[in-house]
Amino acid sequence: MDLQAFLVATLAAHVGFAIFVTAHAYVTGREAGNWPYLTLAIGLAGVAGYFFYDRDEPAI
């Protein structure tokens, strides 16, 4: 796979993940916050952060 194809595939995946996070937040009534933007930047780690980060938990 050449570099250009890799970058296009990565961009498409990140955009798809961000759309998924936005749609999930809309359907469930959950606030998306900045997670769609973070997902665009860091991809699958942004999706994981959206699902596992709970803003209501007190800080340790």
N, C-alpha and C positions, 0 to 999 in steps of 0.2 A: 504494500500500500504506500503510495507516495504521500508526501507531506500535505499537499493541497487536499487530497481526498480525506486524510485523517482530520484536518482542521474543519472541513465541511461537516463531516460526520459528528465531530465533537460539538460543534456549534448547534447542529440539529438536535442532538441529544439534550444539550443544556436548555435550549428553547422549549423542547417538549417537556422536560422536567418542570420548568417554570410554569408552563401552562397547566400541567397536572396539579401543582401546588396551588395555583390560583383557583382552579376549578374545584378542588377538594375543599378549600376554605369557603368558597361560595356555597357549595352544596350542603356542607355541614354547619354553616353559620359561624364558623371559627374565623377569628381575625387573622389575616395572612401576614400582616405587619410588613417587614422588609424581606421576608423569606423568599418571595419570587425573585427579587433582585440578587439576593445572596446565591440562590440556586443558579441564576444565570452565570454568576461569577465562578462558583465552585462546584457546580454540578450535583452529583449524587450525594455529596456531603451536605449540601443545602437541603435536599429532600429529607435526609436523616435528621438534620437539625430541626426542621419544621415539625416532624412527627415526635421527636423525643424531648425537645425543649419545652418545659412547662413553665410559663411565666408566673403561675400562681404559687409555685413552691418557694418557700423561704430560702434565702441564701444561707450557706453553712458558715 
